[in-house]
Amino acid sequence: MQTQNFLDLENTYGAHNYKPLDVVLTKGQGVWVWDVDGKQYLDCLAAYSAVNQGHCHPKIMETMVAQAKKLTLTSRAFRNDQLGPFYKEICELTNSHKVLPMNSGAEAVESVIKAVRKWGYTVKGIPENQAEIIVCSNNFHGRTISIVSFSTDEKARSGFGPFTPGFTIIPFGDSEALEAAITPNTAGFLVEPIQGEAGVIIPQDGYLQAIREICSRKNVVLILDEIQTGLGRTGKILAEEHEGIEADLTLVGKALSGGYFPISAILSNKEVMDVLQPGEHGSTFGGNPLACAVARTALQVLQEDNMLENALNMGDYFLGELKKISSPLVKDIRGRGLMIAMELVPEAGGARPYCLKLAEKGILCKETHEDTIRFAPPLVIQKHEVDWALEQIESVIAEKP
């Protein structure tokens, strides 16, 4: 079948909750993907950072095939021989005490809300049903009902009420606003170290250190959502490392399996995680042996293949060269590691036409917040590939499509 046949099938039988580019992909290897018509593209989205290790990494594939032949699922009614080693390896890598495995990023966020509320009642002494969690405007933590309850994106909320109470919204990057918002009933502060879906919004230096100090002083659990920023995207295992802090709870997902199998995790200090007792939380697939085996290898190759160093070096180079592009259409270029955004001026007419033009040139990327293009290729990208991408980007940004 050709592209249009696949598009017709999707439009006829699928829900219309996405608006993807009309590219139908069939194969991937490293930073490259191919569509059903045989055209090759440089992937500059990396499945929203789920394939940091590159498409179809051979070591991860080998692990997945081997484990799939042995044991895939037991549920948590029984133990399996991949779970304990996974716990140990990810805790040692991230300096965590405990881990709770789930399947998706949104599940991890929902799980952390439960754990932090329970901590608030059983440890901090907040009156029952009065716990508050502070979040930031322009956040993106998923699309479940509880999560869209504290979103400031009206498109994410419209038509989905009534919403879950218990959340206070403050501006992102404003530590003084955090301190002012804390009450005796505040259990936690949930924040992205860099806001990805908002357009790669990077807070000023010292922000993470400031909120860490405030949360410690006020006895508030600091929760960092590193589902998109974590596991090498910014050139560190966790983005918090850029300011030398440790969150009480950290959420990871996406690249935790290198794009092979759904798995997410809550990384925690012992005090918070120990409030969960048998029967209070769980998941049929959470912590399954296939996901855990794949995650162990995905974490291994991040380190052994020097992907963190490459993300720092190629990110600095990519960002620096993008800033040299002279165009009246560009308002701002910003990034950390291989998490980069090009924000266009309103007069450019939105970012999507430029994403479509880049796809014609062989680069796949996606607009966010109307005027911003994100560039987030797999962490295995090489300099000659960055140089080729820069040529295509400059040719597209030079004039309006």
Secondary structure as a PSIPRED ss2 file (coil, helix, strand):
# PSIPRED VFORMAT (PSIPRED V4.0)

   1 M C   1.000  0.000  0.000
   2 Q C   1.000  0.000  0.000
   3 T H   0.000  1.000  0.000
   4 Q H   0.000  1.000  0.000
   5 N H   0.000  1.000  0.000
   6 F H   0.000  1.000  0.000
   7 L H   0.000  1.000  0.000
   8 D H   0.000  1.000  0.000
   9 L H   0.000  1.000  0.000
  10 E H   0.000  1.000  0.000
  11 N H   0.000  1.000  0.000
  12 T H   0.000  1.000  0.000
  13 Y H   0.000  1.000  0.000
  14 G C   1.000  0.000  0.000
  15 A C   1.000  0.000  0.000
  16 H C   1.000  0.000  0.000
  17 N C   1.000  0.000  0.000
  18 Y C   1.000  0.000  0.000
  19 K C   1.000  0.000  0.000
  20 P C   1.000  0.000  0.000
  21 L C   1.000  0.000  0.000
  22 D C   1.000  0.000  0.000
  23 V C   1.000  0.000  0.000
  24 V C   1.000  0.000  0.000
  25 L E   0.000  0.000  1.000
  26 T E   0.000  0.000  1.000
  27 K E   0.000  0.000  1.000
  28 G E   0.000  0.000  1.000
  29 Q E   0.000  0.000  1.000
  30 G E   0.000  0.000  1.000
  31 V C   1.000  0.000  0.000
  32 W E   0.000  0.000  1.000
  33 V E   0.000  0.000  1.000
  34 W E   0.000  0.000  1.000
  35 D E   0.000  0.000  1.000
  36 V C   1.000  0.000  0.000
  37 D C   1.000  0.000  0.000
  38 G C   1.000  0.000  0.000
  39 K C   1.000  0.000  0.000
  40 Q E   0.000  0.000  1.000
  41 Y E   0.000  0.000  1.000
  42 L E   0.000  0.000  1.000
  43 D E   0.000  0.000  1.000
  44 C C   1.000  0.000  0.000
  45 L C   1.000  0.000  0.000
  46 A H   0.000  1.000  0.000
  47 A H   0.000  1.000  0.000
  48 Y H   0.000  1.000  0.000
  49 S H   0.000  1.000  0.000
  50 A C   1.000  0.000  0.000
  51 V C   1.000  0.000  0.000
  52 N C   1.000  0.000  0.000
  53 Q C   1.000  0.000  0.000
  54 G C   1.000  0.000  0.000
  55 H E   0.000  0.000  1.000
  56 C C   1.000  0.000  0.000
  57 H C   1.000  0.000  0.000
  58 P H   0.000  1.000  0.000
  59 K H   0.000  1.000  0.000
  60 I H   0.000  1.000  0.000
  61 M H   0.000  1.000  0.000
  62 E H   0.000  1.000  0.000
  63 T H   0.000  1.000  0.000
  64 M H   0.000  1.000  0.000
  65 V H   0.000  1.000  0.000
  66 A H   0.000  1.000  0.000
  67 Q H   0.000  1.000  0.000
  68 A H   0.000  1.000  0.000
  69 K H   0.000  1.000  0.000
  70 K H   0.000  1.000  0.000
  71 L C   1.000  0.000  0.000
  72 T C   1.000  0.000  0.000
  73 L C   1.000  0.000  0.000
  74 T C   1.000  0.000  0.000
  75 S C   1.000  0.000  0.000
  76 R C   1.000  0.000  0.000
  77 A C   1.000  0.000  0.000
  78 F C   1.000  0.000  0.000
  79 R C   1.000  0.000  0.000
  80 N C   1.000  0.000  0.000
  81 D C   1.000  0.000  0.000
  82 Q C   1.000  0.000  0.000
  83 L H   0.000  1.000  0.000
  84 G H   0.000  1.000  0.000
  85 P H   0.000  1.000  0.000
  86 F H   0.000  1.000  0.000
  87 Y H   0.000  1.000  0.000
  88 K H   0.000  1.000  0.000
  89 E H   0.000  1.000  0.000
  90 I H   0.000  1.000  0.000
  91 C H   0.000  1.000  0.000
  92 E H   0.000  1.000  0.000
  93 L H   0.000  1.000  0.000
  94 T H   0.000  1.000  0.000
  95 N C   1.000  0.000  0.000
  96 S C   1.000  0.000  0.000
  97 H C   1.000  0.000  0.000
  98 K E   0.000  0.000  1.000
  99 V E   0.000  0.000  1.000
 100 L E   0.000  0.000  1.000
 101 P E   0.000  0.000  1.000
 102 M E   0.000  0.000  1.000
 103 N C   1.000  0.000  0.000
 104 S C   1.000  0.000  0.000
 105 G H   0.000  1.000  0.000
 106 A H   0.000  1.000  0.000
 107 E H   0.000  1.000  0.000
 108 A H   0.000  1.000  0.000
 109 V H   0.000  1.000  0.000
 110 E H   0.000  1.000  0.000
 111 S H   0.000  1.000  0.000
 112 V H   0.000  1.000  0.000
 113 I H   0.000  1.000  0.000
 114 K H   0.000  1.000  0.000
 115 A H   0.000  1.000  0.000
 116 V H   0.000  1.000  0.000
 117 R H   0.000  1.000  0.000
 118 K H   0.000  1.000  0.000
 119 W H   0.000  1.000  0.000
 120 G H   0.000  1.000  0.000
 121 Y H   0.000  1.000  0.000
 122 T H   0.000  1.000  0.000
 123 V H   0.000  1.000  0.000
 124 K H   0.000  1.000  0.000
 125 G C   1.000  0.000  0.000
 126 I C   1.000  0.000  0.000
 127 P C   1.000  0.000  0.000
 128 E C   1.000  0.000  0.000
 129 N C   1.000  0.000  0.000
 130 Q C   1.000  0.000  0.000
 131 A C   1.000  0.000  0.000
 132 E E   0.000  0.000  1.000
 133 I E   0.000  0.000  1.000
 134 I E   0.000  0.000  1.000
 135 V E   0.000  0.000  1.000
 136 C E   0.000  0.000  1.000
 137 S C   1.000  0.000  0.000
 138 N C   1.000  0.000  0.000
 139 N C   1.000  0.000  0.000
 140 F C   1.000  0.000  0.000
 141 H C   1.000  0.000  0.000
 142 G C   1.000  0.000  0.000
 143 R C   1.000  0.000  0.000
 144 T C   1.000  0.000  0.000
 145 I H   0.000  1.000  0.000
 146 S H   0.000  1.000  0.000
 147 I H   0.000  1.000  0.000
 148 V H   0.000  1.000  0.000
 149 S C   1.000  0.000  0.000
 150 F C   1.000  0.000  0.000
 151 S C   1.000  0.000  0.000
 152 T C   1.000  0.000  0.000
 153 D C   1.000  0.000  0.000
 154 E H   0.000  1.000  0.000
 155 K H   0.000  1.000  0.000
 156 A H   0.000  1.000  0.000
 157 R H   0.000  1.000  0.000
 158 S C   1.000  0.000  0.000
 159 G C   1.000  0.000  0.000
 160 F C   1.000  0.000  0.000
 161 G C   1.000  0.000  0.000
 162 P C   1.000  0.000  0.000
 163 F C   1.000  0.000  0.000
 164 T C   1.000  0.000  0.000
 165 P C   1.000  0.000  0.000
 166 G C   1.000  0.000  0.000
 167 F E   0.000  0.000  1.000
 168 T E   0.000  0.000  1.000
 169 I E   0.000  0.000  1.000
 170 I E   0.000  0.000  1.000
 171 P C   1.000  0.000  0.000
 172 F C   1.000  0.000  0.000
 173 G C   1.000  0.000  0.000
 174 D C   1.000  0.000  0.000
 175 S H   0.000  1.000  0.000
 176 E H   0.000  1.000  0.000
 177 A H   0.000  1.000  0.000
 178 L H   0.000  1.000  0.000
 179 E H   0.000  1.000  0.000
 180 A H   0.000  1.000  0.000
 181 A H   0.000  1.000  0.000
 182 I C   1.000  0.000  0.000
 183 T C   1.000  0.000  0.000
 184 P C   1.000  0.000  0.000
 185 N C   1.000  0.000  0.000
 186 T E   0.000  0.000  1.000
 187 A E   0.000  0.000  1.000
 188 G E   0.000  0.000  1.000
 189 F E   0.000  0.000  1.000
 190 L E   0.000  0.000  1.000
 191 V E   0.000  0.000  1.000
 192 E C   1.000  0.000  0.000
 193 P C   1.000  0.000  0.000
 194 I C   1.000  0.000  0.000
 195 Q E   0.000  0.000  1.000
 196 G C   1.000  0.000  0.000
 197 E C   1.000  0.000  0.000
 198 A C   1.000  0.000  0.000
 199 G C   1.000  0.000  0.000
 200 V C   1.000  0.000  0.000
 201 I E   0.000  0.000  1.000
 202 I C   1.000  0.000  0.000
 203 P C   1.000  0.000  0.000
 204 Q C   1.000  0.000  0.000
 205 D C   1.000  0.000  0.000
 206 G C   1.000  0.000  0.000
 207 Y H   0.000  1.000  0.000
 208 L H   0.000  1.000  0.000
 209 Q H   0.000  1.000  0.000
 210 A H   0.000  1.000  0.000
 211 I H   0.000  1.000  0.000
 212 R H   0.000  1.000  0.000
 213 E H   0.000  1.000  0.000
 214 I H   0.000  1.000  0.000
 215 C H   0.000  1.000  0.000
 216 S H   0.000  1.000  0.000
 217 R H   0.000  1.000  0.000
 218 K H   0.000  1.000  0.000
 219 N C   1.000  0.000  0.000
 220 V C   1.000  0.000  0.000
 221 V E   0.000  0.000  1.000
 222 L E   0.000  0.000  1.000
 223 I E   0.000  0.000  1.000
 224 L E   0.000  0.000  1.000
 225 D E   0.000  0.000  1.000
 226 E C   1.000  0.000  0.000
 227 I C   1.000  0.000  0.000
 228 Q C   1.000  0.000  0.000
 229 T C   1.000  0.000  0.000
 230 G C   1.000  0.000  0.000
 231 L C   1.000  0.000  0.000
 232 G C   1.000  0.000  0.000
 233 R C   1.000  0.000  0.000
 234 T C   1.000  0.000  0.000
 235 G C   1.000  0.000  0.000
 236 K C   1.000  0.000  0.000
 237 I C   1.000  0.000  0.000
 238 L C   1.000  0.000  0.000
 239 A H   0.000  1.000  0.000
 240 E H   0.000  1.000  0.000
 241 E H   0.000  1.000  0.000
 242 H H   0.000  1.000  0.000
 243 E H   0.000  1.000  0.000
 244 G C   1.000  0.000  0.000
 245 I C   1.000  0.000  0.000
 246 E C   1.000  0.000  0.000
 247 A C   1.000  0.000  0.000
 248 D C   1.000  0.000  0.000
 249 L E   0.000  0.000  1.000
 250 T E   0.000  0.000  1.000
 251 L E   0.000  0.000  1.000
 252 V E   0.000  0.000  1.000
 253 G C   1.000  0.000  0.000
 254 K H   0.000  1.000  0.000
 255 A H   0.000  1.000  0.000
 256 L H   0.000  1.000  0.000
 257 S H   0.000  1.000  0.000
 258 G C   1.000  0.000  0.000
 259 G C   1.000  0.000  0.000
 260 Y C   1.000  0.000  0.000
 261 F C   1.000  0.000  0.000
 262 P C   1.000  0.000  0.000
 263 I C   1.000  0.000  0.000
 264 S E   0.000  0.000  1.000
 265 A E   0.000  0.000  1.000
 266 I E   0.000  0.000  1.000
 267 L E   0.000  0.000  1.000
 268 S E   0.000  0.000  1.000
 269 N C   1.000  0.000  0.000
 270 K H   0.000  1.000  0.000
 271 E H   0.000  1.000  0.000
 272 V H   0.000  1.000  0.000
 273 M H   0.000  1.000  0.000
 274 D C   1.000  0.000  0.000
 275 V C   1.000  0.000  0.000
 276 L C   1.000  0.000  0.000
 277 Q C   1.000  0.000  0.000
 278 P C   1.000  0.000  0.000
 279 G C   1.000  0.000  0.000
 280 E C   1.000  0.000  0.000
 281 H C   1.000  0.000  0.000
 282 G C   1.000  0.000  0.000
 283 S C   1.000  0.000  0.000
 284 T C   1.000  0.000  0.000
 285 F C   1.000  0.000  0.000
 286 G C   1.000  0.000  0.000
 287 G C   1.000  0.000  0.000
 288 N C   1.000  0.000  0.000
 289 P H   0.000  1.000  0.000
 290 L H   0.000  1.000  0.000
 291 A H   0.000  1.000  0.000
 292 C H   0.000  1.000  0.000
 293 A H   0.000  1.000  0.000
 294 V H   0.000  1.000  0.000
 295 A H   0.000  1.000  0.000
 296 R H   0.000  1.000  0.000
 297 T H   0.000  1.000  0.000
 298 A H   0.000  1.000  0.000
 299 L H   0.000  1.000  0.000
 300 Q H   0.000  1.000  0.000
 301 V H   0.000  1.000  0.000
 302 L H   0.000  1.000  0.000
 303 Q H   0.000  1.000  0.000
 304 E H   0.000  1.000  0.000
 305 D C   1.000  0.000  0.000
 306 N C   1.000  0.000  0.000
 307 M H   0.000  1.000  0.000
 308 L H   0.000  1.000  0.000
 309 E H   0.000  1.000  0.000
 310 N H   0.000  1.000  0.000
 311 A H   0.000  1.000  0.000
 312 L H   0.000  1.000  0.000
 313 N H   0.000  1.000  0.000
 314 M H   0.000  1.000  0.000
 315 G H   0.000  1.000  0.000
 316 D H   0.000  1.000  0.000
 317 Y H   0.000  1.000  0.000
 318 F H   0.000  1.000  0.000
 319 L H   0.000  1.000  0.000
 320 G H   0.000  1.000  0.000
 321 E H   0.000  1.000  0.000
 322 L H   0.000  1.000  0.000
 323 K C   1.000  0.000  0.000
 324 K C   1.000  0.000  0.000
 325 I C   1.000  0.000  0.000
 326 S C   1.000  0.000  0.000
 327 S C   1.000  0.000  0.000
 328 P C   1.000  0.000  0.000
 329 L C   1.000  0.000  0.000
 330 V E   0.000  0.000  1.000
 331 K E   0.000  0.000  1.000
 332 D E   0.000  0.000  1.000
 333 I E   0.000  0.000  1.000
 334 R E   0.000  0.000  1.000
 335 G E   0.000  0.000  1.000
 336 R E   0.000  0.000  1.000
 337 G C   1.000  0.000  0.000
 338 L C   1.000  0.000  0.000
 339 M E   0.000  0.000  1.000
 340 I E   0.000  0.000  1.000
 341 A E   0.000  0.000  1.000
 342 M E   0.000  0.000  1.000
 343 E E   0.000  0.000  1.000
 344 L E   0.000  0.000  1.000
 345 V C   1.000  0.000  0.000
 346 P H   0.000  1.000  0.000
 347 E H   0.000  1.000  0.000
 348 A H   0.000  1.000  0.000
 349 G C   1.000  0.000  0.000
 350 G C   1.000  0.000  0.000
 351 A C   1.000  0.000  0.000
 352 R H   0.000  1.000  0.000
 353 P H   0.000  1.000  0.000
 354 Y H   0.000  1.000  0.000
 355 C H   0.000  1.000  0.000
 356 L H   0.000  1.000  0.000
 357 K H   0.000  1.000  0.000
 358 L H   0.000  1.000  0.000
 359 A H   0.000  1.000  0.000
 360 E H   0.000  1.000  0.000
 361 K H   0.000  1.000  0.000
 362 G C   1.000  0.000  0.000
 363 I E   0.000  0.000  1.000
 364 L E   0.000  0.000  1.000
 365 C C   1.000  0.000  0.000
 366 K E   0.000  0.000  1.000
 367 E E   0.000  0.000  1.000
 368 T E   0.000  0.000  1.000
 369 H C   1.000  0.000  0.000
 370 E C   1.000  0.000  0.000
 371 D C   1.000  0.000  0.000
 372 T E   0.000  0.000  1.000
 373 I E   0.000  0.000  1.000
 374 R E   0.000  0.000  1.000
 375 F E   0.000  0.000  1.000
 376 A C   1.000  0.000  0.000
 377 P C   1.000  0.000  0.000
 378 P C   1.000  0.000  0.000
 379 L C   1.000  0.000  0.000
 380 V C   1.000  0.000  0.000
 381 I C   1.000  0.000  0.000
 382 Q C   1.000  0.000  0.000
 383 K H   0.000  1.000  0.000
 384 H H   0.000  1.000  0.000
 385 E H   0.000  1.000  0.000
 386 V H   0.000  1.000  0.000
 387 D H   0.000  1.000  0.000
 388 W H   0.000  1.000  0.000
 389 A H   0.000  1.000  0.000
 390 L H   0.000  1.000  0.000
 391 E H   0.000  1.000  0.000
 392 Q H   0.000  1.000  0.000
 393 I H   0.000  1.000  0.000
 394 E H   0.000  1.000  0.000
 395 S H   0.000  1.000  0.000
 396 V H   0.000  1.000  0.000
 397 I H   0.000  1.000  0.000
 398 A C   1.000  0.000  0.000
 399 E C   1.000  0.000  0.000
 400 K C   1.000  0.000  0.000
 401 P C   1.000  0.000  0.000
